[in-house]
Amino acid sequence: AMCDYYRHDKSPNGQVDQTRLSRILDVAQDLKTLSRLLQSPNFPFVIELAVLASRREYLKLDKWLTDKFLSHQEPFVMATITYLSRKLEASQEGPGKNPHLPQEVILSILHCLQRVL
């Protein structure tokens, strides 16, 4: 249900409203269900959620990514590469148009990818 709520409201450029993701994280944190929610097979959703959770210091992104890479292997690696590519392309559109992906998140993702590839 949370994944559907997240995907429901996309802007014309295909970006999901980050406010929805923030609300989902708040509810998951309040209900103490974040770890369960991050087990969803909807990889784009869980990657977005994990990045936001790590930015709020609810999750160690590098450990979570490494565990996911080991358990789901190539499908999750490809979903992560797609996520990173999409975020980097969106950042080229200019400031304020898309949520900024902090450098430490980018480096963490790249470091984890490097370890498994």
PDB file as gemmi writes it, atoms N, CA and C in Angstrom:
CRYST1    1.000    1.000    1.000  90.00  90.00  90.00 P 1                      
ATOM      1  N   ALA A   1       0.826  -1.193   0.000  1.00  0.00           N  
ATOM      2  CA  ALA A   1       0.000   0.000   0.000  1.00  0.00           C  
ATOM      3  C   ALA A   1       0.874   1.262   0.000  1.00  0.00           C  
ATOM      4  N   MET A   2       1.974   1.240   0.754  1.00  0.00           N  
ATOM      5  CA  MET A   2       2.866   2.407   0.797  1.00  0.00           C  
ATOM      6  C   MET A   2       3.512   2.625  -0.567  1.00  0.00           C  
ATOM      7  N   CYS A   3       3.884   1.541  -1.246  1.00  0.00           N  
ATOM      8  CA  CYS A   3       4.496   1.668  -2.575  1.00  0.00           C  
ATOM      9  C   CYS A   3       3.514   2.306  -3.548  1.00  0.00           C  
ATOM     10  N   ASP A   4       2.254   1.892  -3.470  1.00  0.00           N  
ATOM     11  CA  ASP A   4       1.234   2.463  -4.353  1.00  0.00           C  
ATOM     12  C   ASP A   4       1.029   3.940  -4.066  1.00  0.00           C  
ATOM     13  N   TYR A   5       0.990   4.297  -2.802  1.00  0.00           N  
ATOM     14  CA  TYR A   5       0.844   5.699  -2.417  1.00  0.00           C  
ATOM     15  C   TYR A   5       2.018   6.519  -2.950  1.00  0.00           C  
ATOM     16  N   TYR A   6       3.193   5.959  -2.867  1.00  0.00           N  
ATOM     17  CA  TYR A   6       4.412   6.628  -3.344  1.00  0.00           C  
ATOM     18  C   TYR A   6       4.368   6.854  -4.857  1.00  0.00           C  
ATOM     19  N   ARG A   7       3.974   5.851  -5.595  1.00  0.00           N  
ATOM     20  CA  ARG A   7       3.980   5.927  -7.059  1.00  0.00           C  
ATOM     21  C   ARG A   7       2.795   6.699  -7.620  1.00  0.00           C  
ATOM     22  N   HIS A   8       1.782   6.909  -6.824  1.00  0.00           N  
ATOM     23  CA  HIS A   8       0.523   7.487  -7.307  1.00  0.00           C  
ATOM     24  C   HIS A   8       0.664   8.890  -7.893  1.00  0.00           C  
ATOM     25  N   ASP A   9       1.507   9.714  -7.324  1.00  0.00           N  
ATOM     26  CA  ASP A   9       1.566  11.118  -7.711  1.00  0.00           C  
ATOM     27  C   ASP A   9       2.892  11.465  -8.361  1.00  0.00           C  
ATOM     28  N   LYS A  10       2.965  11.307  -9.664  1.00  0.00           N  
ATOM     29  CA  LYS A  10       4.183  11.663 -10.394  1.00  0.00           C  
ATOM     30  C   LYS A  10       3.969  12.977 -11.121  1.00  0.00           C  
ATOM     31  N   SER A  11       5.012  13.758 -11.163  1.00  0.00           N  
ATOM     32  CA  SER A  11       4.964  15.022 -11.894  1.00  0.00           C  
ATOM     33  C   SER A  11       5.090  14.729 -13.391  1.00  0.00           C  
ATOM     34  N   PRO A  12       4.874  15.738 -14.238  1.00  0.00           N  
ATOM     35  CA  PRO A  12       4.985  15.509 -15.682  1.00  0.00           C  
ATOM     36  C   PRO A  12       6.353  14.976 -16.123  1.00  0.00           C  
ATOM     37  N   ASN A  13       7.420  15.302 -15.396  1.00  0.00           N  
ATOM     38  CA  ASN A  13       8.749  14.815 -15.798  1.00  0.00           C  
ATOM     39  C   ASN A  13       9.059  13.433 -15.223  1.00  0.00           C  
ATOM     40  N   GLY A  14       8.062  12.792 -14.592  1.00  0.00           N  
ATOM     41  CA  GLY A  14       8.255  11.438 -14.085  1.00  0.00           C  
ATOM     42  C   GLY A  14       8.797  11.368 -12.670  1.00  0.00           C  
ATOM     43  N   GLN A  15       9.083  12.512 -12.060  1.00  0.00           N  
ATOM     44  CA  GLN A  15       9.601  12.541 -10.694  1.00  0.00           C  
ATOM     45  C   GLN A  15       8.453  12.349  -9.702  1.00  0.00           C  
ATOM     46  N   VAL A  16       8.727  11.606  -8.659  1.00  0.00           N  
ATOM     47  CA  VAL A  16       7.733  11.383  -7.620  1.00  0.00           C  
ATOM     48  C   VAL A  16       7.849  12.499  -6.598  1.00  0.00           C  
ATOM     49  N   ASP A  17       6.718  12.923  -6.076  1.00  0.00           N  
ATOM     50  CA  ASP A  17       6.692  13.973  -5.054  1.00  0.00           C  
ATOM     51  C   ASP A  17       7.455  13.491  -3.818  1.00  0.00           C  
ATOM     52  N   GLN A  18       8.529  14.192  -3.492  1.00  0.00           N  
ATOM     53  CA  GLN A  18       9.362  13.800  -2.354  1.00  0.00           C  
ATOM     54  C   GLN A  18       8.633  13.965  -1.021  1.00  0.00           C  
ATOM     55  N   THR A  19       7.595  14.794  -0.996  1.00  0.00           N  
ATOM     56  CA  THR A  19       6.813  14.959   0.229  1.00  0.00           C  
ATOM     57  C   THR A  19       6.132  13.646   0.593  1.00  0.00           C  
ATOM     58  N   ARG A  20       5.662  12.935  -0.407  1.00  0.00           N  
ATOM     59  CA  ARG A  20       5.021  11.633  -0.158  1.00  0.00           C  
ATOM     60  C   ARG A  20       6.025  10.655   0.448  1.00  0.00           C  
ATOM     61  N   LEU A  21       7.217  10.629  -0.116  1.00  0.00           N  
ATOM     62  CA  LEU A  21       8.246   9.720   0.389  1.00  0.00           C  
ATOM     63  C   LEU A  21       8.593  10.075   1.831  1.00  0.00           C  
ATOM     64  N   SER A  22       8.670  11.344   2.122  1.00  0.00           N  
ATOM     65  CA  SER A  22       8.968  11.798   3.477  1.00  0.00           C  
ATOM     66  C   SER A  22       7.870  11.365   4.451  1.00  0.00           C  
ATOM     67  N   ARG A  23       6.622  11.487   4.024  1.00  0.00           N  
ATOM     68  CA  ARG A  23       5.504  11.046   4.879  1.00  0.00           C  
ATOM     69  C   ARG A  23       5.558   9.547   5.129  1.00  0.00           C  
ATOM     70  N   ILE A  24       5.870   8.799   4.086  1.00  0.00           N  
ATOM     71  CA  ILE A  24       5.971   7.345   4.233  1.00  0.00           C  
ATOM     72  C   ILE A  24       7.061   6.994   5.236  1.00  0.00           C  
ATOM     73  N   LEU A  25       8.199   7.656   5.124  1.00  0.00           N  
ATOM     74  CA  LEU A  25       9.296   7.389   6.062  1.00  0.00           C  
ATOM     75  C   LEU A  25       8.898   7.757   7.485  1.00  0.00           C  
ATOM     76  N   ASP A  26       8.225   8.873   7.658  1.00  0.00           N  
ATOM     77  CA  ASP A  26       7.775   9.284   8.996  1.00  0.00           C  
ATOM     78  C   ASP A  26       6.840   8.244   9.603  1.00  0.00           C  
ATOM     79  N   VAL A  27       5.886   7.772   8.828  1.00  0.00           N  
ATOM     80  CA  VAL A  27       4.931   6.766   9.321  1.00  0.00           C  
ATOM     81  C   VAL A  27       5.655   5.462   9.633  1.00  0.00           C  
ATOM     82  N   ALA A  28       6.528   5.036   8.729  1.00  0.00           N  
ATOM     83  CA  ALA A  28       7.272   3.787   8.953  1.00  0.00           C  
ATOM     84  C   ALA A  28       8.131   3.883  10.205  1.00  0.00           C  
ATOM     85  N   GLN A  29       8.732   5.036  10.419  1.00  0.00           N  
ATOM     86  CA  GLN A  29       9.577   5.222  11.600  1.00  0.00           C  
ATOM     87  C   GLN A  29       8.719   5.221  12.870  1.00  0.00           C  
ATOM     88  N   ASP A  30       7.569   5.895  12.823  1.00  0.00           N  
ATOM     89  CA  ASP A  30       6.659   5.923  13.981  1.00  0.00           C  
ATOM     90  C   ASP A  30       6.141   4.533  14.334  1.00  0.00           C  
ATOM     91  N   LEU A  31       5.847   3.748  13.298  1.00  0.00           N  
ATOM     92  CA  LEU A  31       5.308   2.403  13.522  1.00  0.00           C  
ATOM     93  C   LEU A  31       6.394   1.342  13.681  1.00  0.00           C  
ATOM     94  N   LYS A  32       7.649   1.788  13.566  1.00  0.00           N  
ATOM     95  CA  LYS A  32       8.801   0.891  13.677  1.00  0.00           C  
ATOM     96  C   LYS A  32       8.735  -0.241  12.647  1.00  0.00           C  
ATOM     97  N   THR A  33       8.361   0.131  11.424  1.00  0.00           N  
ATOM     98  CA  THR A  33       8.254  -0.856  10.346  1.00  0.00           C  
ATOM     99  C   THR A  33       9.199  -0.555   9.180  1.00  0.00           C  
ATOM    100  N   LEU A  34      10.163   0.330   9.388  1.00  0.00           N  
ATOM    101  CA  LEU A  34      11.056   0.706   8.299  1.00  0.00           C  
ATOM    102  C   LEU A  34      11.805  -0.494   7.738  1.00  0.00           C  
ATOM    103  N   SER A  35      12.372  -1.319   8.594  1.00  0.00           N  
ATOM    104  CA  SER A  35      13.149  -2.464   8.092  1.00  0.00           C  
ATOM    105  C   SER A  35      12.265  -3.409   7.281  1.00  0.00           C  
ATOM    106  N   ARG A  36      11.043  -3.572   7.689  1.00  0.00           N  
ATOM    107  CA  ARG A  36      10.117  -4.441   6.944  1.00  0.00           C  
ATOM    108  C   ARG A  36       9.753  -3.807   5.604  1.00  0.00           C  
ATOM    109  N   LEU A  37       9.512  -2.513   5.612  1.00  0.00           N  
ATOM    110  CA  LEU A  37       9.166  -1.804   4.388  1.00  0.00           C  
ATOM    111  C   LEU A  37      10.317  -1.845   3.379  1.00  0.00           C  
ATOM    112  N   LEU A  38      11.542  -1.804   3.886  1.00  0.00           N  
ATOM    113  CA  LEU A  38      12.717  -1.835   3.010  1.00  0.00           C  
ATOM    114  C   LEU A  38      12.971  -3.223   2.404  1.00  0.00           C  
ATOM    115  N   GLN A  39      12.158  -4.188   2.752  1.00  0.00           N  
ATOM    116  CA  GLN A  39      12.258  -5.528   2.164  1.00  0.00           C  
ATOM    117  C   GLN A  39      11.346  -5.693   0.957  1.00  0.00           C  
ATOM    118  N   SER A  40      10.637  -4.646   0.590  1.00  0.00           N  
ATOM    119  CA  SER A  40       9.725  -4.688  -0.554  1.00  0.00           C  
ATOM    120  C   SER A  40      10.482  -5.076  -1.823  1.00  0.00           C  
ATOM    121  N   PRO A  41       9.836  -5.811  -2.705  1.00  0.00           N  
ATOM    122  CA  PRO A  41      10.478  -6.151  -3.979  1.00  0.00           C  
ATOM    123  C   PRO A  41      10.461  -4.999  -4.989  1.00  0.00           C  
ATOM    124  N   ASN A  42       9.831  -3.898  -4.618  1.00  0.00           N  
ATOM    125  CA  ASN A  42       9.788  -2.723  -5.497  1.00  0.00           C  
ATOM    126  C   ASN A  42      11.095  -1.952  -5.307  1.00  0.00           C  
ATOM    127  N   PHE A  43      12.110  -2.333  -6.058  1.00  0.00           N  
ATOM    128  CA  PHE A  43      13.454  -1.783  -5.864  1.00  0.00           C  
ATOM    129  C   PHE A  43      13.544  -0.265  -6.001  1.00  0.00           C  
ATOM    130  N   PRO A  44      12.932   0.345  -7.007  1.00  0.00           N  
ATOM    131  CA  PRO A  44      13.033   1.818  -7.079  1.00  0.00           C  
ATOM    132  C   PRO A  44      12.501   2.503  -5.816  1.00  0.00           C  
ATOM    133  N   PHE A  45      11.399   1.992  -5.291  1.00  0.00           N  
ATOM    134  CA  PHE A  45      10.818   2.551  -4.073  1.00  0.00           C  
ATOM    135  C   PHE A  45      11.743   2.374  -2.875  1.00  0.00           C  
ATOM    136  N   VAL A  46      12.267   1.168  -2.679  1.00  0.00           N  
ATOM    137  CA  VAL A  46      13.091   0.938  -1.493  1.00  0.00           C  
ATOM    138  C   VAL A  46      14.419   1.684  -1.564  1.00  0.00           C  
ATOM    139  N   ILE A  47      14.948   1.864  -2.765  1.00  0.00           N  
ATOM    140  CA  ILE A  47      16.198   2.626  -2.884  1.00  0.00           C  
ATOM    141  C   ILE A  47      15.952   4.083  -2.512  1.00  0.00           C  
ATOM    142  N   GLU A  48      14.878   4.671  -3.039  1.00  0.00           N  
ATOM    143  CA  GLU A  48      14.531   6.057  -2.684  1.00  0.00           C  
ATOM    144  C   GLU A  48      14.331   6.190  -1.177  1.00  0.00           C  
ATOM    145  N   LEU A  49      13.590   5.244  -0.603  1.00  0.00           N  
ATOM    146  CA  LEU A  49      13.296   5.285   0.822  1.00  0.00           C  
ATOM    147  C   LEU A  49      14.568   5.108   1.657  1.00  0.00           C  
ATOM    148  N   ALA A  50      15.427   4.205   1.258  1.00  0.00           N  
ATOM    149  CA  ALA A  50      16.668   3.966   1.994  1.00  0.00           C  
ATOM    150  C   ALA A  50      17.581   5.190   1.951  1.00  0.00           C  
ATOM    151  N   VAL A  51      17.657   5.846   0.799  1.00  0.00           N  
ATOM    152  CA  VAL A  51      18.489   7.045   0.698  1.00  0.00           C  
ATOM    153  C   VAL A  51      17.962   8.129   1.638  1.00  0.00           C  
ATOM    154  N   LEU A  52      16.652   8.334   1.634  1.00  0.00           N  
ATOM    155  CA  LEU A  52      16.079   9.333   2.539  1.00  0.00           C  
ATOM    156  C   LEU A  52      16.309   8.932   3.998  1.00  0.00           C  
ATOM    157  N   ALA A  53      16.120   7.664   4.317  1.00  0.00           N  
ATOM    158  CA  ALA A  53      16.335   7.189   5.694  1.00  0.00           C  
ATOM    159  C   ALA A  53      17.785   7.385   6.120  1.00  0.00           C  
ATOM    160  N   SER A  54      18.708   7.168   5.205  1.00  0.00           N  
ATOM    161  CA  SER A  54      20.121   7.358   5.558  1.00  0.00           C  
ATOM    162  C   SER A  54      20.433   8.839   5.765  1.00  0.00           C  
ATOM    163  N   ARG A  55      19.801   9.693   4.996  1.00  0.00           N  
ATOM    164  CA  ARG A  55      20.032  11.137   5.157  1.00  0.00           C  
ATOM    165  C   ARG A  55      19.523  11.622   6.504  1.00  0.00           C  
ATOM    166  N   ARG A  56      18.499  10.946   7.022  1.00  0.00           N  
ATOM    167  CA  ARG A  56      17.971  11.286   8.354  1.00  0.00           C  
ATOM    168  C   ARG A  56      18.651  10.478   9.458  1.00  0.00           C  
ATOM    169  N   GLU A  57      19.630   9.697   9.072  1.00  0.00           N  
ATOM    170  CA  GLU A  57      20.412   8.868   9.988  1.00  0.00           C  
ATOM    171  C   GLU A  57      19.587   7.777  10.679  1.00  0.00           C  
ATOM    172  N   TYR A  58      18.605   7.250   9.947  1.00  0.00           N  
ATOM    173  CA  TYR A  58      17.828   6.112  10.429  1.00  0.00           C  
ATOM    174  C   TYR A  58      18.423   4.800   9.921  1.00  0.00           C  
ATOM    175  N   LEU A  59      19.358   4.887   8.970  1.00  0.00           N  
ATOM    176  CA  LEU A  59      19.846   3.708   8.277  1.00  0.00           C  
ATOM    177  C   LEU A  59      21.284   3.942   7.828  1.00  0.00           C  
ATOM    178  N   LYS A  60      22.102   2.894   7.907  1.00  0.00           N  
ATOM    179  CA  LYS A  60      23.459   2.949   7.362  1.00  0.00           C  
ATOM    180  C   LYS A  60      23.365   2.472   5.918  1.00  0.00           C  
ATOM    181  N   LEU A  61      23.425   3.429   5.002  1.00  0.00           N  
ATOM    182  CA  LEU A  61      23.182   3.128   3.590  1.00  0.00           C  
ATOM    183  C   LEU A  61      24.172   2.118   3.026  1.00  0.00           C  
ATOM    184  N   ASP A  62      25.442   2.256   3.344  1.00  0.00           N  
ATOM    185  CA  ASP A  62      26.428   1.342   2.766  1.00  0.00           C  
ATOM    186  C   ASP A  62      26.194  -0.103   3.194  1.00  0.00           C  
ATOM    187  N   LYS A  63      25.868  -0.323   4.453  1.00  0.00           N  
ATOM    188  CA  LYS A  63      25.595  -1.688   4.923  1.00  0.00           C  
ATOM    189  C   LYS A  63      24.326  -2.229   4.271  1.00  0.00           C  
ATOM    190  N   TRP A  64      23.291  -1.404   4.216  1.00  0.00           N  
ATOM    191  CA  TRP A  64      22.021  -1.827   3.629  1.00  0.00           C  
ATOM    192  C   TRP A  64      22.211  -2.184   2.151  1.00  0.00           C  
ATOM    193  N   LEU A  65      22.907  -1.322   1.408  1.00  0.00           N  
ATOM    194  CA  LEU A  65      23.140  -1.594  -0.010  1.00  0.00           C  
ATOM    195  C   LEU A  65      23.940  -2.878  -0.208  1.00  0.00           C  
ATOM    196  N   THR A  66      24.994  -3.053   0.567  1.00  0.00           N  
ATOM    197  CA  THR A  66      25.817  -4.253   0.446  1.00  0.00           C  
ATOM    198  C   THR A  66      24.984  -5.503   0.700  1.00  0.00           C  
ATOM    199  N   ASP A  67      24.161  -5.485   1.735  1.00  0.00           N  
ATOM    200  CA  ASP A  67      23.282  -6.624   2.026  1.00  0.00           C  
ATOM    201  C   ASP A  67      22.321  -6.899   0.875  1.00  0.00           C  
ATOM    202  N   LYS A  68      21.746  -5.830   0.320  1.00  0.00           N  
ATOM    203  CA  LYS A  68      20.807  -5.983  -0.796  1.00  0.00           C  
ATOM    204  C   LYS A  68      21.514  -6.519  -2.045  1.00  0.00           C  
ATOM    205  N   PHE A  69      22.722  -6.017  -2.313  1.00  0.00           N  
ATOM    206  CA  PHE A  69      23.469  -6.501  -3.471  1.00  0.00           C  
ATOM    207  C   PHE A  69      23.749  -7.991  -3.339  1.00  0.00           C  
ATOM    208  N   LEU A  70      24.098  -8.426  -2.138  1.00  0.00           N  
ATOM    209  CA  LEU A  70      24.399  -9.838  -1.924  1.00  0.00           C  
ATOM    210  C   LEU A  70      23.156 -10.713  -2.010  1.00  0.00           C  
ATOM    211  N   SER A  71      22.031 -10.216  -1.500  1.00  0.00           N  
ATOM    212  CA  SER A  71      20.832 -11.049  -1.490  1.00  0.00           C  
ATOM    213  C   SER A  71      20.064 -11.032  -2.816  1.00  0.00           C  
ATOM    214  N   HIS A  72      20.054  -9.906  -3.516  1.00  0.00           N  
ATOM    215  CA  HIS A  72      19.275  -9.801  -4.759  1.00  0.00           C  
ATOM    216  C   HIS A  72      20.145  -9.775  -6.014  1.00  0.00           C  
ATOM    217  N   GLN A  73      21.410  -9.596  -5.843  1.00  0.00           N  
ATOM    218  CA  GLN A  73      22.412  -9.637  -6.906  1.00  0.00           C  
ATOM    219  C   GLN A  73      22.080  -8.709  -8.079  1.00  0.00           C  
ATOM    220  N   GLU A  74      22.203  -9.196  -9.298  1.00  0.00           N  
ATOM    221  CA  GLU A  74      22.139  -8.338 -10.479  1.00  0.00           C  
ATOM    222  C   GLU A  74      20.876  -7.476 -10.582  1.00  0.00           C  
ATOM    223  N   PRO A  75      19.678  -7.992 -10.300  1.00  0.00           N  
ATOM    224  CA  PRO A  75      18.501  -7.117 -10.428  1.00  0.00           C  
ATOM    225  C   PRO A  75      18.584  -5.874  -9.527  1.00  0.00           C  
ATOM    226  N   PHE A  76      19.092  -6.050  -8.325  1.00  0.00           N  
ATOM    227  CA  PHE A  76      19.189  -4.900  -7.423  1.00  0.00           C  
ATOM    228  C   PHE A  76      20.339  -3.985  -7.831  1.00  0.00           C  
ATOM    229  N   VAL A  77      21.430  -4.551  -8.291  1.00  0.00           N  
ATOM    230  CA  VAL A  77      22.547  -3.741  -8.779  1.00  0.00           C  
ATOM    231  C   VAL A  77      22.069  -2.872  -9.946  1.00  0.00           C  
ATOM    232  N   MET A  78      21.342  -3.467 -10.877  1.00  0.00           N  
ATOM    233  CA  MET A  78      20.841  -2.717 -12.030  1.00  0.00           C  
ATOM    234  C   MET A  78      19.851  -1.629 -11.601  1.00  0.00           C  
ATOM    235  N   ALA A  79      18.989  -1.934 -10.640  1.00  0.00           N  
ATOM    236  CA  ALA A  79      18.038  -0.936 -10.144  1.00  0.00           C  
ATOM    237  C   ALA A  79      18.776   0.228  -9.485  1.00  0.00           C  
ATOM    238  N   THR A  80      19.855  -0.069  -8.793  1.00  0.00           N  
ATOM    239  CA  THR A  80      20.646   0.974  -8.136  1.00  0.00           C  
ATOM    240  C   THR A  80      21.359   1.842  -9.167  1.00  0.00           C  
ATOM    241  N   ILE A  81      21.908   1.232 -10.188  1.00  0.00           N  
ATOM    242  CA  ILE A  81      22.569   1.989 -11.252  1.00  0.00           C  
ATOM    243  C   ILE A  81      21.554   2.882 -11.966  1.00  0.00           C  
ATOM    244  N   THR A  82      20.368   2.362 -12.228  1.00  0.00           N  
ATOM    245  CA  THR A  82      19.309   3.146 -12.865  1.00  0.00           C  
ATOM    246  C   THR A  82      18.916   4.323 -11.981  1.00  0.00           C  
ATOM    247  N   TYR A  83      18.783   4.077 -10.679  1.00  0.00           N  
ATOM    248  CA  TYR A  83      18.444   5.147  -9.733  1.00  0.00           C  
ATOM    249  C   TYR A  83      19.501   6.248  -9.773  1.00  0.00           C  
ATOM    250  N   LEU A  84      20.746   5.858  -9.671  1.00  0.00           N  
ATOM    251  CA  LEU A  84      21.839   6.826  -9.646  1.00  0.00           C  
ATOM    252  C   LEU A  84      21.902   7.610 -10.961  1.00  0.00           C  
ATOM    253  N   SER A  85      21.761   6.920 -12.057  1.00  0.00           N  
ATOM    254  CA  SER A  85      21.777   7.566 -13.367  1.00  0.00           C  
ATOM    255  C   SER A  85      20.641   8.583 -13.495  1.00  0.00           C  
ATOM    256  N   ARG A  86      19.460   8.180 -13.080  1.00  0.00           N  
ATOM    257  CA  ARG A  86      18.287   9.073 -13.157  1.00  0.00           C  
ATOM    258  C   ARG A  86      18.480  10.311 -12.285  1.00  0.00           C  
ATOM    259  N   LYS A  87      19.005  10.123 -11.098  1.00  0.00           N  
ATOM    260  CA  LYS A  87      19.233  11.247 -10.189  1.00  0.00           C  
ATOM    261  C   LYS A  87      20.303  12.195 -10.728  1.00  0.00           C  
ATOM    262  N   LEU A  88      21.360  11.633 -11.293  1.00  0.00           N  
ATOM    263  CA  LEU A  88      22.420  12.474 -11.831  1.00  0.00           C  
ATOM    264  C   LEU A  88      21.941  13.244 -13.063  1.00  0.00           C  
ATOM    265  N   GLU A  89      21.143  12.602 -13.904  1.00  0.00           N  
ATOM    266  CA  GLU A  89      20.569  13.296 -15.064  1.00  0.00           C  
ATOM    267  C   GLU A  89      19.652  14.429 -14.609  1.00  0.00           C  
ATOM    268  N   ALA A  90      18.840  14.159 -13.599  1.00  0.00           N  
ATOM    269  CA  ALA A  90      17.915  15.177 -13.094  1.00  0.00           C  
ATOM    270  C   ALA A  90      18.670  16.361 -12.504  1.00  0.00           C  
ATOM    271  N   SER A  91      19.806  16.102 -11.900  1.00  0.00           N  
ATOM    272  CA  SER A  91      20.578  17.192 -11.301  1.00  0.00           C  
ATOM    273  C   SER A  91      21.154  18.114 -12.369  1.00  0.00           C  
ATOM    274  N   GLN A  92      21.283  17.613 -13.603  1.00  0.00           N  
ATOM    275  CA  GLN A  92      21.793  18.429 -14.697  1.00  0.00           C  
ATOM    276  C   GLN A  92      20.759  19.441 -15.192  1.00  0.00           C  
ATOM    277  N   GLU A  93      19.504  19.249 -14.808  1.00  0.00           N  
ATOM    278  CA  GLU A  93      18.440  20.146 -15.243  1.00  0.00           C  
ATOM    279  C   GLU A  93      18.504  21.501 -14.555  1.00  0.00           C  
ATOM    280  N   GLY A  94      19.306  21.585 -13.524  1.00  0.00           N  
ATOM    281  CA  GLY A  94      19.466  22.865 -12.840  1.00  0.00           C  
ATOM    282  C   GLY A  94      18.972  22.809 -11.417  1.00  0.00           C  
ATOM    283  N   PRO A  95      19.454  23.735 -10.592  1.00  0.00           N  
ATOM    284  CA  PRO A  95      19.067  23.743  -9.193  1.00  0.00           C  
ATOM    285  C   PRO A  95      17.579  24.072  -9.027  1.00  0.00           C  
ATOM    286  N   GLY A  96      16.984  23.422  -8.029  1.00  0.00           N  
ATOM    287  CA  GLY A  96      15.596  23.684  -7.691  1.00  0.00           C  
ATOM    288  C   GLY A  96      14.595  22.875  -8.487  1.00  0.00           C  
ATOM    289  N   LYS A  97      15.024  22.263  -9.578  1.00  0.00           N  
ATOM    290  CA  LYS A  97      14.090  21.495 -10.387  1.00  0.00           C  
ATOM    291  C   LYS A  97      13.874  20.101  -9.829  1.00  0.00           C  
ATOM    292  N   ASN A  98      14.885  19.557  -9.188  1.00  0.00           N  
ATOM    293  CA  ASN A  98      14.814  18.204  -8.641  1.00  0.00           C  
ATOM    294  C   ASN A  98      15.534  18.170  -7.307  1.00  0.00           C  
ATOM    295  N   PRO A  99      15.120  17.244  -6.443  1.00  0.00           N  
ATOM    296  CA  PRO A  99      15.818  17.130  -5.158  1.00  0.00           C  
ATOM    297  C   PRO A  99      17.286  16.806  -5.364  1.00  0.00           C  
ATOM    298  N   HIS A 100      18.115  17.463  -4.622  1.00  0.00           N  
ATOM    299  CA  HIS A 100      19.566  17.295  -4.715  1.00  0.00           C  
ATOM    300  C   HIS A 100      19.988  16.001  -4.033  1.00  0.00           C  
ATOM    301  N   LEU A 101      20.842  15.248  -4.676  1.00  0.00           N  
ATOM    302  CA  LEU A 101      21.401  14.033  -4.089  1.00  0.00           C  
ATOM    303  C   LEU A 101      22.765  14.392  -3.537  1.00  0.00           C  
ATOM    304  N   PRO A 102      22.931  14.360  -2.217  1.00  0.00           N  
ATOM    305  CA  PRO A 102      24.205  14.770  -1.614  1.00  0.00           C  
ATOM    306  C   PRO A 102      25.381  13.926  -2.095  1.00  0.00           C  
ATOM    307  N   GLN A 103      26.530  14.560  -2.133  1.00  0.00           N  
ATOM    308  CA  GLN A 103      27.739  13.891  -2.601  1.00  0.00           C  
ATOM    309  C   GLN A 103      28.054  12.654  -1.774  1.00  0.00           C  
ATOM    310  N   GLU A 104      27.828  12.694  -0.459  1.00  0.00           N  
ATOM    311  CA  GLU A 104      28.142  11.529   0.371  1.00  0.00           C  
ATOM    312  C   GLU A 104      27.258  10.333   0.016  1.00  0.00           C  
ATOM    313  N   VAL A 105      26.029  10.586  -0.422  1.00  0.00           N  
ATOM    314  CA  VAL A 105      25.153   9.494  -0.855  1.00  0.00           C  
ATOM    315  C   VAL A 105      25.670   8.903  -2.165  1.00  0.00           C  
ATOM    316  N   ILE A 106      26.028   9.766  -3.091  1.00  0.00           N  
ATOM    317  CA  ILE A 106      26.574   9.305  -4.370  1.00  0.00           C  
ATOM    318  C   ILE A 106      27.829   8.467  -4.138  1.00  0.00           C  
ATOM    319  N   LEU A 107      28.729   8.971  -3.305  1.00  0.00           N  
ATOM    320  CA  LEU A 107      29.972   8.248  -3.024  1.00  0.00           C  
ATOM    321  C   LEU A 107      29.711   6.914  -2.341  1.00  0.00           C  
ATOM    322  N   SER A 108      28.756   6.889  -1.436  1.00  0.00           N  
ATOM    323  CA  SER A 108      28.415   5.643  -0.741  1.00  0.00           C  
ATOM    324  C   SER A 108      27.883   4.605  -1.729  1.00  0.00           C  
ATOM    325  N   ILE A 109      27.000   5.041  -2.618  1.00  0.00           N  
ATOM    326  CA  ILE A 109      26.445   4.123  -3.619  1.00  0.00           C  
ATOM    327  C   ILE A 109      27.553   3.616  -4.538  1.00  0.00           C  
ATOM    328  N   LEU A 110      28.392   4.520  -5.024  1.00  0.00           N  
ATOM    329  CA  LEU A 110      29.480   4.115  -5.923  1.00  0.00           C  
ATOM    330  C   LEU A 110      30.466   3.167  -5.237  1.00  0.00           C  
ATOM    331  N   HIS A 111      30.774   3.437  -3.976  1.00  0.00           N  
ATOM    332  CA  HIS A 111      31.687   2.580  -3.223  1.00  0.00           C  
ATOM    333  C   HIS A 111      31.103   1.169  -3.088  1.00  0.00           C  
ATOM    334  N   CYS A 112      29.820   1.082  -2.763  1.00  0.00           N  
ATOM    335  CA  CYS A 112      29.187  -0.227  -2.624  1.00  0.00           C  
ATOM    336  C   CYS A 112      29.125  -0.962  -3.964  1.00  0.00           C  
ATOM    337  N   LEU A 113      28.829  -0.235  -5.027  1.00  0.00           N  
ATOM    338  CA  LEU A 113      28.818  -0.846  -6.351  1.00  0.00           C  
ATOM    339  C   LEU A 113      30.189  -1.378  -6.726  1.00  0.00           C  
ATOM    340  N   GLN A 114      31.215  -0.590  -6.415  1.00  0.00           N  
ATOM    341  CA  GLN A 114      32.576  -0.993  -6.735  1.00  0.00           C  
ATOM    342  C   GLN A 114      32.954  -2.284  -6.018  1.00  0.00           C  
ATOM    343  N   ARG A 115      32.500  -2.449  -4.789  1.00  0.00           N  
ATOM    344  CA  ARG A 115      32.824  -3.655  -4.029  1.00  0.00           C  
ATOM    345  C   ARG A 115      32.183  -4.906  -4.594  1.00  0.00           C  
ATOM    346  N   VAL A 116      31.004  -4.766  -5.202  1.00  0.00           N  
ATOM    347  CA  VAL A 116      30.316  -5.963  -5.695  1.00  0.00           C  
ATOM    348  C   VAL A 116      30.555  -6.245  -7.172  1.00  0.00           C  
ATOM    349  N   LEU A 117      31.083  -5.270  -7.892  1.00  0.00           N  
ATOM    350  CA  LEU A 117      31.284  -5.490  -9.334  1.00  0.00           C  
ATOM    351  C   LEU A 117      32.688  -5.954  -9.640  1.00  0.00           C  
TER     352      LEU A 117                                                      
END                                                                             
